[in-house]
């Protein structure tokens, strides 16, 4: 399966300012597969070390940071010569190695000719808070679950994926029934690569759900393995509350849904741990829709989404039968799946926020910062074209660009543009 992120890796490889790269992302999003595929296509060799599996190498950086010794040891362990420019050195699960992240600084300073990628699942970084971090000596890249267009490519719909990529609105309109059908499938399968692969190979809905449940069980085991013991129960409570948080019409996070009487101070560390692990994404409310949005972030008001809509469906035990029930899947959980889907597509190129007026029901689902402007986005799960909050926002803020995402076809109106949900990925590109 092709991943668009490989293009970022190619740019990294050819950059004159290349530094060791840390590839971040939750477990099972496909980091290892992506880097190996990249190495196969663009390098002669790959020197692959997995510190989770190759326990005897975890002390590789403990004695000193002599790069000649380190690369010699990697060559001996992998039986691959670390030849600059010809060999990709891939250090997987680097958080398991003592001083592993710190060592990247010395690779940058003393062996800049070497091409080094380190993968980090983020789970376990809490164990290394005292580690000297190589600020300014590394580059970062985050891998997300597969997007809708990547899903289309995986199931053989290359032409439809290309229509979205090139914003070919008339062609998309012609094939909109097929695109809607495929979007429903994506709502269930999600973007975790193993689930997509199983669906592509067998079309077996139950096997897809089994894979998703296995991934969720793996995350639960990671809680105990990597998190401080005293916060593990709170991590589980928070994680298990996400479906209830998203089921509300107002999806603002409430600690009371985690546990009756719960307070923020009790769960702040657990919440941050899940965010650092890439398992949840916080979308913060802003006090004012102004540039830069980050400056107006309201720390105590936010929504929480999980990393993948397929996993959200598994957490909610969403039955695959909803796939054949027309638009019912789009209204399940009061549009929570739709908002989760849109967030996943926006995260590929933006950091979304949202806005809510304190003294009314007016709320904008997502705000993006694009080209020096604040761009509002309203999400509709079906073909409901009422957009009272969006229209009021545009009027009050004189917005030059505004989008409504719905199951209706693409069209431009005087005050906003309606984009079909299956093309959400195209917004802002």
C-alpha positions in Angstrom: 0.0 0.0 0.0 1.3 3.4 -1.0 1.7 6.1 1.7 1.9 9.8 0.7 4.3 10.4 3.6 7.0 8.7 1.5 7.2 12.0 -0.4 8.2 13.8 2.8 11.0 11.2 3.3 12.3 11.8 -0.2 12.5 15.5 0.5 14.3 14.8 3.7 16.8 12.5 1.8 17.6 15.2 -0.8 17.7 18.2 1.6 21.0 20.0 2.0 20.1 20.6 5.6 19.2 17.0 6.4 19.5 16.0 10.1 18.6 12.7 11.8 14.9 12.3 11.5 12.6 11.2 14.3 9.4 9.6 12.9 6.6 10.0 15.4 3.2 8.4 15.6 1.2 5.9 17.6 1.8 2.2 17.4 0.4 0.4 14.4 0.1 3.5 12.1 2.7 2.0 9.8 6.0 3.7 10.7 8.2 0.6 10.2 6.5 -0.4 7.0 6.9 3.1 5.6 10.6 3.5 6.3 11.4 0.0 5.0 9.4 0.7 1.8 11.3 4.0 1.5 14.6 2.3 1.9 13.8 -0.3 -0.7 13.0 2.3 -3.3 15.6 4.9 -2.6 18.7 3.2 -1.0 21.0 0.3 -1.8 20.8 -1.1 1.7 19.0 -0.7 5.1 20.6 -1.3 8.4 17.6 -2.0 10.6 17.8 -2.1 14.4 14.7 -2.7 16.6 15.6 -1.9 20.2 12.3 -3.5 21.5 13.2 -6.8 20.0 17.1 -6.7 20.0 17.4 -6.2 23.8 21.2 -6.8 23.7 21.6 -3.5 21.7 19.8 -1.3 24.2 23.1 -0.3 25.8 24.6 0.7 22.5 24.8 4.4 23.4 25.4 4.0 27.2 29.3 3.8 27.2 29.9 6.9 25.0 28.8 8.6 21.8 31.7 7.6 19.6 30.0 7.5 16.2 32.6 5.3 14.6 32.1 2.7 17.3 28.3 3.0 17.1 28.1 2.6 13.4 30.6 -0.3 13.5 28.4 -2.1 16.0 25.2 -1.5 13.9 27.0 -2.9 10.9 28.0 -6.0 12.9 24.5 -6.5 14.3 22.7 -6.0 10.9 25.4 -7.4 8.6 25.1 -4.3 6.5 27.9 -1.8 5.9 26.8 1.8 6.9 27.8 3.4 3.7 26.9 7.2 3.6 24.2 8.0 1.2 23.8 4.3 0.1 22.6 2.8 3.4 19.6 4.0 5.4 20.2 3.5 9.1 16.8 2.8 10.8 16.7 2.8 14.6 13.2 1.5 15.4 11.6 1.9 18.9 14.5 4.1 19.9 12.9 5.1 23.1 13.8 1.6 24.4 17.6 2.3 24.0 19.5 4.0 26.9 20.5 7.5 25.7 19.2 6.6 22.2 17.6 10.0 21.5 20.5 11.9 22.9 22.8 10.0 20.5 21.1 11.6 17.5 22.8 14.9 18.4 26.2 13.3 17.9 25.1 11.7 14.6 24.2 15.2 13.4 27.4 16.8 14.6 30.0 14.1 13.9 28.5 12.0 11.1 26.2 14.4 9.1 26.9 12.3 5.9 25.0 9.3 7.4 21.2 9.0 6.7 19.5 8.1 10.0 15.9 7.7 10.8 14.7 6.9 14.3 11.1 5.7 14.9 9.4 6.5 18.2 5.9 5.4 19.2 5.9 8.1 21.8 4.6 5.6 24.3 7.4 5.4 26.8 8.8 8.9 26.5 7.6 9.5 30.0 10.4 7.2 31.1 13.0 9.5 29.6 12.1 12.9 30.9 15.6 13.3 32.3 17.2 12.5 29.0 19.2 15.3 27.3 17.1 16.1 24.2 19.0 17.1 21.0 17.2 20.4 20.5 18.0 21.8 17.0 19.9 18.6 16.1 17.1 16.5 14.7 14.1 16.9 12.4 10.6 15.5 13.1 7.9 13.9 11.1 4.5 12.6 12.3 2.8 9.7 10.6 -1.0 9.5 10.9 -3.4 6.7 9.9 -4.2 6.4 6.2 -6.3 9.2 4.7 -9.4 8.6 2.6 -7.5 9.0 -0.6 -4.8 6.5 0.6 -7.7 4.1 1.4 -9.1 4.6 -2.2 -5.7 3.8 -3.6 -5.4 0.7 -1.5 -8.8 -0.7 -2.7 -7.9 0.0 -6.3 -9.8 3.2 -6.9 -6.9 5.2 -8.2 -8.9 7.4 -10.5 -11.3 8.5 -7.8 -8.3 9.3 -5.5 -6.8 11.4 -8.3 -10.0 13.4 -8.7 -9.8 14.4 -5.0 -6.1 15.1 -5.3 -6.6 17.4 -8.3 -9.9 18.9 -7.0 -11.7 17.8 -10.1 -15.2 18.8 -8.9 -17.2 17.9 -12.0 -15.7 14.4 -12.2 -16.3 13.9 -8.5 -20.0 14.9 -8.9 -20.3 12.3 -11.7 -19.0 9.6 -9.4 -20.5 10.9 -6.2 -22.7 7.8 -5.5 -19.6 5.6 -5.6 -17.5 8.0 -3.5 -20.3 8.1 -0.9 -20.3 4.3 -0.8 -16.6 4.1 -0.4 -16.7 6.8 2.3 -19.1 4.7 4.3 -16.6 1.8 4.0 -13.8 4.0 5.2 -16.0 5.1 8.2 -16.0 1.5 9.3 -12.5 0.3 8.3 -10.7 3.5 9.2 -7.0 4.2 8.4 -5.0 1.7 10.4 -2.9 0.0 7.8 -3.4 -3.6 8.9 -7.2 -3.1 9.0 -7.1 -1.5 5.5 -4.9 -4.4 4.2 -7.3 -7.0 5.5 -10.3 -5.2 4.0 -8.4 -4.9 0.7 -7.5 -8.6 0.6 -10.7 -10.1 1.9 -13.5 -7.6 2.3 -14.3 -9.4 5.5 -15.9 -6.9 7.9 -15.6 -9.1 10.9 -11.9 -9.7 10.3 -11.4 -5.9 10.1 -13.1 -5.5 13.4 -11.0 -8.3 14.9 -7.8 -6.4 13.8 -9.1 -3.2 15.3 -9.9 -4.9 18.6 -6.4 -6.4 18.7 -4.9 -3.0 18.2 -7.0 -1.6 21.1 -6.0 -4.5 23.3 -2.3 -3.7 22.4 -2.8 -0.1 23.5 -4.3 -1.2 26.8 -1.3 -3.4 27.4 1.0 -0.4 26.6 -0.7 1.6 29.4 0.6 -0.8 32.0 3.9 -1.3 30.3 4.9 2.3 29.7 2.9 4.6 32.0 3.7 5.3 35.6 1.7 2.8 37.6 -0.1 5.4 39.7 -1.8 7.0 36.6 -2.7 3.8 34.7 -6.3 3.6 36.1 -6.9 7.2 35.2 -5.5 6.7 31.7 -7.9 3.8 31.1 -10.9 5.8 32.5 -10.1 8.7 30.2 -9.5 6.5 27.2 -12.8 4.6 27.8 -14.7 7.8 28.1 -14.0 9.1 24.6 -17.0 7.6 22.9 -19.3 9.2 25.5 -17.5 12.5 25.1 -18.1 12.5 21.4 -21.7 11.2 21.7 -22.8 14.6 23.2 -24.3 17.2 20.9 -21.7 19.6 22.4 -18.5 17.6 22.2 -16.6 19.8 24.7 -14.6 17.5 27.0 -16.2 17.0 30.4 -14.3 15.4 33.3 -17.6 14.4 34.8 -18.0 11.8 32.0 -14.7 10.2 33.0 -15.8 9.7 36.6 -18.5 11.4 38.7 -17.0 14.2 40.6 -13.7 14.1 38.7 -11.5 17.2 38.6 -9.0 18.4 36.0 -6.1 18.2 38.3 -6.6 14.5 38.9 -6.5 13.7 35.2 -4.2 16.2 33.6 -1.1 14.0 33.6 -3.1 11.0 32.2 -4.6 13.2 29.5 -1.2 14.5 28.5 0.2 10.9 28.4 -2.5 9.8 26.0 -1.8 12.9 23.8 1.9 12.3 23.9 1.3 8.7 22.9 -0.6 9.8 19.8 -3.7 8.0 20.9 -5.9 11.1 21.3 -5.9 14.5 19.7 -7.0 17.6 21.5 -8.7 20.3 19.6 -8.6 23.5 21.6 -11.2 26.2 21.7 -10.0 29.7 21.0 -11.3 32.8 22.8 -11.3 34.8 19.6 -11.0 33.8 15.9 -7.8 35.8 15.4 -4.3 35.3 13.9 -2.4 33.5 15.3 -5.0 31.0 16.6 -2.5 29.5 19.0 -2.2 32.8 20.9 -6.0 32.6 21.7 -6.0 29.0 22.8 -8.3 28.4 25.8 -6.4 25.7 27.8 -9.5 24.5 29.8 -11.9 24.1 26.8 -11.2 21.4 24.3 -12.6 18.4 22.4 -10.9 15.0 22.4 -10.8 12.6 19.4 -9.1 9.3 19.0 -6.4 8.7 16.4 -8.6 6.7 14.0 -12.3 6.5 13.2 -12.1 2.8 12.7 -10.8 2.3 16.2 -13.5 4.7 17.5 -16.1 2.5 15.8 -14.6 -0.6 17.5 -14.6 1.2 20.9 -18.3 1.9 20.4 -19.0 -1.6 19.0 -20.5 -0.2 15.9 -22.0 -3.0 13.8 -21.0 -3.4 10.2 -24.7 -3.7 9.3 -25.0 0.0 9.5 -23.0 0.1 6.2 -26.0 -1.1 4.3 -28.5 1.2 6.1 -28.1 4.2 3.9 -27.2 7.4 5.8 -27.7 5.9 9.2 -24.0 5.5 9.7 -23.5 9.2 9.2 -25.9 10.1 12.0 -24.7 7.5 14.5 -23.5 9.1 17.7 -24.9 12.5 16.6 -22.4 13.0 13.9 -19.4 12.0 16.0 -18.0 9.7 13.3 -18.2 12.5 10.7 -16.4 15.0 12.9 -13.7 12.4 13.7 -13.3 11.7 10.0 -13.0 15.4 9.1 -10.4 16.0 11.8 -8.3 13.1 10.5 -8.2 14.6 7.0 -7.5 18.1 8.3 -4.6 16.9 10.5 -2.7 15.9 7.4 -1.8 19.5 6.7 -3.2 21.7 9.5 -3.6 22.1 13.2 -7.4 22.6 13.7 -9.0 24.6 16.5 -12.7 25.3 17.2 -14.7 28.3 18.4 -17.8 28.6 20.6 -19.6 31.7 21.7 -20.0 31.6 25.5 -23.4 33.2 25.7 -25.2 31.3 22.9 -25.3 28.0 21.0 -23.2 29.4 18.2 -20.2 27.1 17.5 -17.8 26.5 14.6 -16.7 22.9 14.4 -13.2 23.7 13.1 -11.0 26.7 12.5 -7.9 26.6 10.3 -5.2 29.2 9.8 -4.6 29.4 6.1 -2.5 32.0 4.3 -2.8 34.5 7.1 -6.6 34.1 7.4 -8.9 32.3 9.9 -11.0 29.9 7.9 -14.2 28.5 9.5 -15.4 25.0 8.7 -18.9 23.6 9.6 -19.4 19.8 9.4 -22.8 18.3 8.4 -23.2 14.6 8.5 -25.7 14.4 5.7 -27.2 16.8 3.1 -28.5 19.2 5.7 -27.5 22.6 4.3 -28.6 24.8 7.2 -25.5 26.6 8.4 -26.8 29.3 10.7 -23.7 29.4 13.0 -21.4 29.5 10.0 -23.3 32.3 8.3 -23.3 34.4 11.5 -19.6 33.8 12.0 -18.8 34.9 8.4 -20.9 38.0 8.8 -19.4 39.0 12.2 -15.8 38.3 11.2 -15.9 39.3 7.5 -14.4 35.9 6.6 -13.0 35.8 3.1 -13.2 32.0 2.9 -15.5 29.6 4.7 -16.4 26.0 4.1 -19.4 23.7 4.8 -18.6 20.0 4.6 -21.7 17.9 3.8 -22.9 15.1 1.6 -24.1 17.6 -1.0 -22.0 18.2 -4.1 -19.4 21.0 -4.6 -20.7 24.5 -5.2 -19.6 28.0 -4.5 -22.0 30.5 -2.9 -21.5 34.2 -2.3 -20.5 33.7 1.4 -19.1 30.1 1.6 -18.1 27.0 -0.4 -19.8 23.6 0.1 -17.3 20.8 -0.2 -18.5 17.1 -0.3 -17.4 15.2 2.7 -15.4 12.7 0.7 -13.2 15.6 -0.5 -12.5 17.0 3.0 -8.8 16.2 2.5 -8.7 18.8 -0.3 -9.5 21.8 2.0 -6.6 24.1 2.5 -4.3 22.4 0.0 
